[in-house]
Amino acid sequence: MKKQIVAEKKGSNIEKLSGYYSESFYVNELGICTQYVSGFKVYVIENNTFAKELEKGETAMLRFMIIDLANKYKQNISCEDK
């Protein structure tokens, strides 16, 4: 039951995140390829600090954090592509 609650919370957070940022934000502003946007959202939500800020609705902090996480994510996927 606890795993189900965690999964529902992550799903809820992904929906909340989608409300803050459009698909074009991820692609054009953060430079994430379209095929990686869904994976990036999961990556971001799994960051506990980001998830807490998302729950608070701290948009300025979220933007700062999402830019940093996007840079880390792009480094990770570029290593996997090699």
C-alpha positions in Angstrom: 0.0 0.0 0.0 2.9 2.4 0.8 4.4 1.9 -2.7 1.0 2.7 -4.2 0.8 6.0 -2.3 4.4 6.9 -3.4 3.5 6.1 -7.0 0.3 8.2 -6.8 2.3 11.1 -5.2 4.9 11.0 -8.1 2.1 10.9 -10.6 0.4 13.9 -8.9 3.8 15.8 -8.9 4.3 15.1 -12.6 0.9 16.5 -13.3 1.7 19.6 -11.2 5.0 20.0 -13.0 3.2 19.8 -16.3 1.0 22.6 -15.2 4.0 24.8 -14.5 6.0 24.2 -17.7 5.0 23.4 -21.3 6.6 20.9 -23.6 8.3 23.7 -25.4 9.9 25.0 -22.2 11.7 21.6 -21.8 12.8 21.5 -25.5 13.5 25.2 -26.2 14.6 26.6 -22.9 16.2 23.6 -21.3 17.5 21.9 -24.5 16.0 18.5 -23.8 15.2 16.4 -26.8 11.5 15.7 -27.2 11.9 12.0 -26.7 13.6 12.6 -23.3 11.0 15.0 -21.8 9.0 12.4 -20.0 12.1 10.7 -18.6 13.3 14.1 -17.5 10.1 14.8 -15.6 10.5 11.5 -13.7 14.2 12.4 -13.0 13.2 15.7 -11.6 10.3 14.4 -9.5 12.6 11.8 -7.9 14.8 14.6 -6.6 13.5 15.0 -3.1 14.5 18.6 -2.7 12.8 19.5 -6.0 9.7 17.5 -5.0 9.4 19.4 -1.7 9.7 22.8 -3.5 7.1 21.7 -6.0 4.7 20.9 -3.2 5.4 24.4 -1.7 4.8 26.0 -5.1 8.1 27.9 -4.9 8.2 28.8 -8.6 11.4 30.9 -8.5 13.3 28.1 -6.7 11.7 25.5 -9.0 13.0 27.3 -12.1 16.5 27.6 -10.7 16.5 23.9 -9.7 15.1 22.6 -13.0 17.8 24.4 -15.0 20.5 22.8 -12.8 18.8 19.4 -13.0 18.4 19.7 -16.8 22.2 20.3 -17.2 22.9 17.2 -15.1 20.3 15.1 -17.0 21.7 16.1 -20.4 25.2 15.1 -19.2 23.8 11.7 -18.1 22.0 11.0 -21.4 25.0 12.1 -23.4 27.1 9.6 -21.6 24.6 6.8 -22.3 24.4 7.7 -26.0 28.2 7.1 -26.4 
